[in-house]
Amino acid sequence: MTSHHLAQLNIAALKAPIDSPLLADFVAGLAPINALADASPGFVWRYTDEDTDDATASRPFGPDVIVNLSVWQDLESLRAFTYRDDGHLDYMRRRREWFTPLGRPGLVLWWVPAGVLPTLAEGGERLARLTADGPTPEAFTFRHPFPAPSARTAAASG
């Protein structure tokens, strides 16, 4: 059993209101994509709004910015779901139809102790840290990952 899990936050700026025809395919895909994530190897948890099974009502980063916050057993599990699962990959490829560029990072990864669930506020702090400082062990990306703290400690002492 690992001592840390991988948390991820991604945000996206909507091109139109969530109930608009432009976003109909995006909204229709939420439940199947979330179910796919929930059933994926290595999935631990995802944030949902109080009254829904997704997070589209939570807007802590602006009225037109939606969030996705989840926890995975490790980087490879999240990477496999994100980039190797055809259902998610096909959905992700359409993101330019639904979202406008942020002009800054929209995804951040960080390690949390196993059993600890991150908050949207913590995710926002990590995203701000990534934006300000670039990838570090506290806030990183798929392109520039860092090992879990337990792996860093073992490598330093070995």
N, C-alpha and C positions, 0 to 999 in steps of 0.2 A: 504494500500500500504506500502511495506517495504522500509526502508531507505537504505538498502544494498542488494546487490546481491552477489552470489558466483562466483568467477572466478576460473578456473582450467587450468593448463598447464600440459600436459604430453609430454614427449619426448621418442623417441625410436631409437635405433641404428640398422640400416638396415643390414641384413646378406648379401645382394647383391645389385647391382644397382636397382633403382626403376623400370626400364624397363626390368628387367631380368625375365626369366620364373619362377624362384623361388618365385617371388613376384606377379605373375600374379593374383592369387586369392585375394591377399590383395588389389591390385589396382582395380580389378573388383568390390570389395565390398565397395570401398570408397563412390561412389555416393549413393547407397542404404542406407548405414549406416549414412551418413550425412543427407539424407532426413529424416530418422527415427529420428535423433536427432532434426532436425529443427521442426518436427511435435510433439515432445514430450512435455507433460505438464511441464511447468516451464522453458522451453528453452527460452533464451533471445537472444543470439548472438554467432557466432563463427567466428574466423579469417579465411579468405581465401586469397590466393595469388591474385595478381592483375589480372591475366589472366585465373584463373581457379576457380572452385567451391570447391577446397580443399586447403590444405596448404603444399602439398608435395614439392613444389619448394623452400619454405623458409627453409634455413639451417643455422640459426644464431648460433647453438651450435655445428657445425661441418658438414663436407661434407656428412657424412653418417647418420646424426641424423635428423629425421623428427619431426615435432611438431604438437600438437593439442592444441588450445587455445580457450576456450569458457566461456560463462557467463550463469548462471542459476539463477532462482529466489531464490532458497534455496538449502541447502544440500540434503534434501530428494528428490527433483526433479532430481538432478544429480545422486544420489545413485540409484533411481528407474531406470533411463535410463541405467546406467552402469551395474548394477547387476541383475535387474529383467526383463529387456526386452530381450526376447529370441534371437531376431535377433542380438542385440549388444553382448550379452553374448556369443553366439556361435562364433561370429567373434573374440571376445577378447580371448576366450579359445585357439585359434590357434596362438596367438602371438609368441610363441616359434618357430614356423615354419619360421617366417619372421624376427624376431629381436634377437639380441644378448644381453645378460645381460649387464647392464650399470655398475654394481658394486657400485651404489649409487642411491639415490632416483630418480625416473623418473616422479613422479607426485607430484604436489603441489596445494593446495587449499588456497584461501584467499578471504577476503571480500572486495568489492569495493562499493563506493556509487552508488546507483541506477542511471542509466543513464550514468555512466562513463565506457568506454571500456578500458580494459587493453592492454598493448603493449607486444610484445614478449620480449623486454628488461626488462620490469617490471617482467614478468613471470620468466625470467632467474635470476633476482635478488632474487625473492621469493624462487626459487628452490635452489639457492646458500645458502640462509639463512636457509632453512630447512636442507640442507646437513650439514651445519656448527653447527647449534644450536639445531637441533631436532624440533619437533612440538612446535609452539608458536602461539599466536593469529594472528600473521602476516604471518605465513606460516605453514600450517598443512596438515594432511592427513585424509582419511576416517576413518582410525583406531583411530586417535587421533584428533577429530574435536574440534573446538572452536565456540561458538555462535557469531552471528553477533554483531558488536559494539553496536548497539542500544539495543540488548538484554542484553549485558553485563552491559551497563549503567543502564538499568531498574532494573536489578538484584542487582546492587550495591546500588542503591538509594531506593530500596523497602525494 
